[in-house]
Amino acid sequence: MNRRTFLTASIAASAAMLLSGCGFRLRGTESLPTLPTLALEGDNNSAVAQQVASRLQQLGTQVAADAPWRVTLGTPALSERRLGGDGRASREHELVLSIRLSVQERASNAYHINNQTLSTDTRIRVSDDDLLNRETLMMEAEQTLSRQLADRIIERLAYVEGMQ
């Protein structure tokens, strides 16, 4: 038992040293650089746009209509695909939420991101016979996808050349 613990600790320490030596680091929004004041345009009423605005405020980024950078969000599109056979049991569904994103510098009118599609996906198992539970699971999955897509947009904005 003592040898097994030693081997586990040794392997974990070796992996950590190897990964840190090659420059690996976990990515997270806490390590994102600060963003300049942004103007959010496009479909501002969607759940994704509201999540983006909320997340920007949490990060200390101001959102103003006359900001030097314009972030245009398209209307989010949710696609659903059923996986598996036609049996009456529960079935797996793949949900993909995507959005078009553009980032334009107001001073030069130059696009740093022009109509790029960002997306996130998930799989859930639901029963088509239980309609009430199915709708609840689908709404929860869509909310989770909206949060994930908002985080992906913020991460993408953080790495736009010249924005820092």
Buried (B, 14 or more C-beta within 10 A) or exposed (E): EEEEEEEEEEEEEEEEEEEEEEEEEEEEEEEBEEBBEBBBBBBEEBBBBBBBBEBBEEBEBEBEEEBEBBBBBBEBEEEEEEEEEEEEEBBEBEBBBBBBBBBBBEEEEEBBBEEEEBBBBBEBEBEEEEEEEBEEBBEEBBEBBBBBBBBBBBBBBBEBEEBE
